[in-house]
């Protein structure tokens, strides 16, 4: 589990880089690594806009036995330290991830959580253009 305090641009870049690294270690392909890194950095940059800032937790997940799909995944939680109602809209994240929850808690502020699961049927293999196939 990695915890990042998001206060300035460098923090957002560090969180993005670490999120991509964790996704790579789990086995996500380049496209999913890019989606994860993009989502992390965009949400982190939104935290920087406000004086209260926030923090982010990135961790590897494992599905419980018996859950559909099985296998590993990545969870990211963004904690906006603002105590008022939601001020960061994260609905744009939904199509990019497997599940997403945005909640407000008077004690913790706004929390955005998203998960991306490694698809067990997805296998990274070389993609060739027409005429490039290797025999």
Secondary structure, 3 states (H helix, E strand, C coil): CEEEEECCHHHHHHHHHHHHHHHHHHCCCHHHHHHHHHHHHHHHHHHHCCCCCEEEEEEEEECCCCCCCCCEEEEEEEEECCCCCCCCCCHHHHHHCCEEEEEEECCCEEEEEEEEECCCCCCCCCCCCCCCCCC
